[in-house]
Every structure is written in structure tokens, then in C-alpha cells.
Amino acid sequence: MSKFKEGESGNPKGRPPGLSTANKIRQEIHKALPSILETVVKAAQSGDMAACKLILDRVCPTLKPIAQNINLPLPVNGELHGMGSEILKATMGGNISPDVGSMLITAMANQAKLVEIDDLAKRIEALETRNEHQNQTEQT
């Protein structure tokens, strides 16, 4: 059995606000922030590359690459293997970068899996319908 009643705190007043270690550290940093920033900026100006990196990482985050749009001729019939061939031709011909070609082929593989799942679902549904029809016919 617990010392405290359910729903009642053993310390109803709780810890006074602002006494956590993290909060104390934040308060001290806040007080010293102007001199910290001045020190880091001076270090960067004097050639300290770690200070430079710290400032640049915080002020100018690294830009993320953005893939460019591409246009590929797609086979008239829209078959996946034909599309894959076009992607490979464009990659091998230097029209698209190898990393983009790889992403497109991966996307094609995922699309093929979706097509297979759809096809299997339709086939199972047809079999179940046929099986139900046969069971109804046998019962009559």
C-alpha cells in the first residue's frame, strides 16, 4: 500500500519554479550571453574556424539540395519496363544525373509493387465472388 492517497501529491507545493538545474543554467547563459557572443565573434574574426562554423551553422544553416524537374519521353503503352528503359537511356546519355536516375528506378519498382498488389486484390475478389456463386449454386 502507498503512503499517499490516490490523487493526492506527496508534495502539494512541488518544486518552486526556476530551481531546476536546466533552468539555472539557462538563466546564467542568458546573463552572460552578450559577452559570450562577443567572444565567439572575436574568435571567428581572428581566424578560429570552429567559431566561424558555430556562427555560420546558427545563422546560415546548410542549404539542402533540390532536385530539378525533368522531362522524359514515356512509352505510348505506359508499361513499367518501357519507362524504366527510358530512365536508363536518359541516365546513360547524361540527360539526368545517376542519383536522380536511381531515385526514379526505385520509384518505378515501388509503383510495380503497387500494381501487383492491386492486381492480386482484384484476382482474390474475383475468386471469392466465383466461390460464393458456386456455393449458392450447390445449395439450390
C-alpha positions in Angstrom: 0.0 0.0 0.0 1.2 3.5 -0.9 1.9 6.2 1.7 -0.1 8.7 -0.2 -3.8 8.7 -1.1 -4.7 8.2 -4.7 -5.0 11.6 -6.5 -3.0 13.4 -3.8 0.5 14.6 -4.3 3.1 13.8 -1.6 4.5 17.3 -2.3 1.5 19.5 -2.9 3.6 22.7 -3.2 6.0 21.0 -5.6 9.4 22.3 -6.5 9.4 26.1 -6.7 9.6 27.4 -10.2 13.0 28.2 -11.6 15.0 25.9 -9.3 15.7 23.1 -11.8 19.3 22.7 -12.9 18.5 23.3 -16.5 16.6 26.5 -15.7 19.5 27.7 -13.6 21.9 27.1 -16.4 19.6 28.9 -18.9 19.5 31.9 -16.6 23.3 32.1 -16.2 23.7 31.7 -20.0 21.2 34.5 -20.6 23.0 36.8 -18.2 26.4 36.1 -19.9 25.1 36.0 -23.5 26.4 39.4 -24.7 29.9 38.6 -23.6 29.7 35.0 -24.9 28.6 36.3 -28.4 31.3 39.0 -28.4 34.0 36.3 -27.5 32.8 34.0 -30.3 32.6 36.7 -32.9 36.1 38.0 -32.0 37.4 34.4 -32.2 35.9 34.0 -35.6 37.3 37.3 -36.8 40.8 36.2 -35.6 40.6 33.0 -37.7 39.2 30.4 -35.3 37.4 28.1 -37.8 35.4 26.4 -35.1 34.0 29.7 -34.0 33.3 30.5 -37.7 31.5 27.2 -38.2 29.5 27.8 -35.0 28.3 31.2 -36.2 27.6 30.1 -39.7 25.7 26.9 -38.6 23.4 29.0 -36.4 22.9 32.0 -38.7 23.1 30.4 -42.2 22.1 26.8 -42.0 23.3 24.4 -44.7 21.2 24.6 -47.9 19.5 21.3 -48.8 19.8 20.3 -52.5 16.6 20.5 -54.5 16.1 18.1 -57.4 15.4 19.7 -60.7 12.3 18.8 -62.8 13.0 16.5 -65.7 11.0 15.6 -68.8 11.4 12.1 -70.2 9.6 10.7 -73.2 7.4 7.9 -71.9 6.4 4.8 -74.0 2.9 5.1 -75.5 1.7 1.9 -73.8 2.9 3.2 -70.4 4.4 -0.2 -69.4 6.8 0.0 -66.5 9.6 -1.8 -68.2 9.4 0.7 -71.1 9.5 3.6 -68.7 12.5 2.0 -66.9 14.3 1.7 -70.2 13.7 5.5 -70.9 15.1 6.3 -67.5 18.2 4.2 -68.1 18.8 5.8 -71.5 18.4 9.3 -70.1 20.9 8.4 -67.2 23.4 6.8 -69.5 23.1 9.6 -72.0 23.9 12.2 -69.3 20.4 13.9 -69.5 19.7 13.1 -65.9 22.2 12.5 -63.0 22.8 9.0 -61.8 21.3 9.8 -58.4 18.1 11.1 -59.9 18.0 8.0 -62.3 18.4 5.7 -59.3 15.6 7.5 -57.4 13.3 7.2 -60.5 14.1 3.5 -60.9 13.3 3.0 -57.2 10.0 4.8 -57.6 9.2 2.6 -60.6 9.9 -0.5 -58.5 7.6 0.8 -55.8 5.0 1.5 -58.5 5.3 -2.0 -59.8 4.7 -3.4 -56.3 1.5 -1.3 -56.1 0.3 -2.6 -59.4 1.0 -6.2 -58.3 -1.0 -5.6 -55.1 -3.9 -4.1 -57.0 -3.9 -7.0 -59.4 -3.7 -9.6 -56.6 -6.6 -7.9 -54.8 -8.8 -8.0 -57.9 -7.9 -11.6 -58.6 -8.7 -12.6 -55.0 -12.0 -10.7 -55.1 -12.9 -12.5 -58.4 -12.1 -15.9 -56.9 -14.2 -15.1 -53.8 -17.1 -14.0 -55.9 -16.8 -17.1 -58.1 -16.6 -19.3 -55.0 -19.7 -17.7 -53.4 -21.6 -18.2 -56.7 -20.6 -21.8 -56.8 -21.6 -22.3 -53.1 -25.0 -20.7 -53.8 -25.5 -22.9 -56.9 -24.6 -26.1 -54.9 -27.0 -25.2 -52.1 -30.0 -24.8 -54.5 
